[in-house]
Amino acid sequence: MPQLALYYYPNILGQIFLRGMEEILGTDGMRAVLTQSEQSHLIDNYPPNNLDQGFGFKDISQIHIALEEIYGKRGAQGLALRTGRACFKYGLHKFVSSGSPAEVEFRLLPLPAKIYQGACLFADLFNKYSDQRVWVEEQEEHLFWHVDRCPICWQRQAESPTCYLLVGALQEALLWVCKGKFFKVEEILCIARGDETCTFRIDKTPLD
């Protein structure tokens, strides 16, 4: 159980996160971010491929702060968004696919049901394997992906939403679940801004 309000991702999710970011930043950029965030011990030494709870929310948040310090707020937003998409490729899809319904059954679902199913599967990934807490709310035109305990902005204060990595990861998850259909995802509430949750609004109508 977490102690002293310390929360974690399993090592394998930490590894996926770092590998995805390195793809976007390059080796030198990744080294700079890890050094700036005072986590140089992770350079060439990513967490192992196991489910031990060893990658702290505080560490994740510090890396995002370092990203902003080096690249500026706007530059960091774009890089975090691309990192989230890369993270899905580097292994998040394996967790989602392990809970997916049978292929034939899933293909017969209407698109709104597929979107909802995909959002729930992605929420279940974090609820099952990490200390991140997520729940899904469905309305007529949108889904809302609520995070009660968010590692991206953990113990941060900001004037605007900061969790762009989760936006990218959600977009890529839905792209995968819905076979190439891209959906607009926007963070409309953020704990770092003083809101109760980090909330991501997902359009039910694809952009293409």
C-alpha positions in Angstrom: 0.0 0.0 0.0 1.2 3.6 -0.7 2.6 5.3 2.4 3.0 9.0 3.2 1.0 10.0 0.1 3.6 8.5 -2.2 2.0 7.0 -5.3 3.5 5.0 -8.1 3.4 3.5 -11.6 4.7 0.0 -12.0 8.3 -0.1 -13.4 7.1 -1.3 -16.8 4.9 1.8 -17.3 7.8 4.0 -16.2 9.9 2.3 -18.9 7.3 2.8 -21.5 6.9 6.5 -20.6 10.7 7.1 -20.7 11.2 5.2 -24.0 8.3 7.1 -25.6 9.8 10.4 -24.5 13.2 9.5 -25.7 11.8 8.7 -29.2 10.5 12.2 -29.4 13.4 14.1 -27.7 16.3 12.0 -29.0 19.1 10.6 -26.7 20.7 14.0 -26.0 17.3 15.7 -25.3 16.3 12.9 -22.9 19.6 13.1 -21.0 19.1 16.9 -20.7 15.5 16.4 -19.3 16.6 13.7 -16.8 19.5 15.8 -15.6 17.3 18.9 -15.3 14.8 17.0 -13.3 17.5 15.6 -11.0 17.0 12.1 -12.2 20.3 11.4 -13.9 20.3 8.0 -12.3 17.8 7.0 -15.0 20.1 7.9 -17.9 20.8 4.6 -19.7 19.1 2.9 -16.7 15.4 2.8 -17.3 13.1 0.9 -14.9 13.0 -2.9 -15.4 10.3 -4.7 -17.2 8.2 -5.7 -14.2 5.0 -4.7 -12.3 6.8 -3.6 -9.1 5.5 -0.2 -8.0 8.8 1.7 -8.4 8.2 4.7 -10.6 6.9 7.6 -8.5 4.3 10.2 -9.4 6.7 12.8 -8.1 9.3 11.7 -10.6 6.9 11.8 -13.5 5.8 15.3 -12.5 9.4 16.5 -12.2 10.2 15.3 -15.6 7.3 17.3 -17.1 8.4 20.4 -15.2 11.9 19.9 -16.6 10.4 19.6 -20.1 8.8 23.0 -19.7 12.0 24.5 -18.3 14.0 23.4 -21.3 11.6 23.8 -24.2 9.2 26.4 -22.9 5.5 25.8 -22.1 4.3 25.7 -25.7 7.1 23.5 -26.9 6.7 21.2 -24.0 3.0 20.8 -24.7 3.7 19.6 -28.2 6.4 17.2 -27.1 4.3 15.8 -24.3 1.4 15.2 -26.7 3.7 13.3 -29.1 5.2 11.4 -26.2 1.8 10.2 -25.1 1.2 8.8 -28.6 4.6 7.2 -28.7 4.0 5.6 -25.3 1.0 3.7 -26.6 3.2 2.2 -29.4 5.9 1.2 -26.9 3.6 -1.0 -24.8 0.4 0.6 -23.5 -1.5 -1.2 -26.3 -0.5 -4.5 -24.9 -2.3 -3.7 -21.6 -5.4 -2.5 -23.4 -5.5 -5.4 -25.8 -5.3 -7.9 -23.0 -8.7 -6.8 -21.8 -10.3 -6.3 -25.2 -13.5 -8.1 -26.1 -13.5 -10.8 -28.8 -12.6 -9.2 -32.2 -15.9 -10.3 -33.9 -18.0 -9.2 -31.0 -16.2 -5.8 -30.9 -16.5 -5.2 -34.7 -20.3 -5.4 -34.4 -20.6 -2.7 -31.8 -21.7 0.8 -33.0 -19.0 3.4 -32.9 -20.2 5.2 -29.7 -20.0 1.9 -27.9 -16.5 1.2 -29.2 -15.4 4.6 -28.0 -16.8 4.0 -24.6 -15.4 0.5 -24.4 -12.0 1.8 -25.4 -12.0 4.6 -22.8 -13.0 2.2 -20.1 -10.3 -0.3 -21.1 -7.7 2.5 -20.9 -9.0 3.6 -17.5 -8.9 0.0 -16.2 -5.2 -0.2 -17.2 -4.3 2.5 -14.8 -6.7 1.5 -12.1 -5.5 -2.1 -12.1 -1.7 -1.6 -12.4 -1.0 1.8 -10.9 -2.0 4.3 -8.2 -3.6 6.5 -10.8 -7.4 6.6 -10.4 -9.6 7.0 -13.4 -13.4 6.9 -14.1 -15.4 7.4 -17.2 -18.6 9.4 -17.6 -20.7 9.2 -20.8 -23.0 12.0 -22.1 -24.8 12.4 -25.4 -22.1 14.0 -27.5 -19.0 13.4 -25.3 -17.2 11.1 -23.0 -15.4 12.5 -19.9 -12.3 10.7 -18.7 -11.8 11.8 -15.1 -8.5 11.3 -13.2 -8.8 11.7 -9.4 -5.1 11.1 -8.8 -2.9 12.3 -11.6 0.9 11.7 -11.9 1.5 14.2 -14.7 0.7 17.3 -12.6 1.3 15.7 -9.2 1.8 18.4 -6.6 2.0 21.1 -9.3 0.4 24.5 -9.6 -0.4 25.9 -13.0 -2.7 28.5 -14.6 -3.9 26.1 -17.4 -4.2 22.4 -17.9 -0.8 20.6 -18.1 -1.5 16.9 -18.8 -0.8 16.8 -22.5 0.9 13.4 -22.3 -2.5 11.8 -21.3 -4.2 13.7 -24.1 -1.8 12.1 -26.6 -2.1 8.6 -25.0 -5.9 8.8 -25.1 -5.9 9.9 -28.7 -3.7 7.0 -29.7 -5.7 4.5 -27.7 -8.9 5.5 -29.4 -7.2 5.5 -32.8 -6.2 1.9 -32.1 -9.5 0.7 -30.7 -11.5 2.3 -33.4 -9.3 1.2 -36.3 -7.8 4.4 -37.5 -10.5 6.9 -36.5 -9.1 10.0 -34.8 -11.0 11.8 -32.0 -10.6 15.2 -30.5 -9.4 15.0 -26.9 -9.1 18.1 -24.7 -8.2 18.5 -21.1 -10.9 20.8 -19.7 -10.1 20.5 -15.9 -6.7 20.1 -14.2 -5.8 19.5 -10.6 -2.7 21.7 -11.0 -5.1 24.5 -11.7 -7.1 23.9 -8.6 -9.8 21.7 -10.1 -11.0 18.6 -8.3 -10.0 16.3 -11.2 -8.0 16.2 -14.3 -10.8 15.8 -16.8 -10.5 15.0 -20.5 -13.4 15.6 -22.9 -13.6 13.1 -25.8 -15.7 13.9 -28.8 -17.8 11.0 -29.9 -17.7 12.1 -33.6 -14.3 11.3 -35.3 -12.4 14.1 -37.0 -11.8 11.9 -40.1 
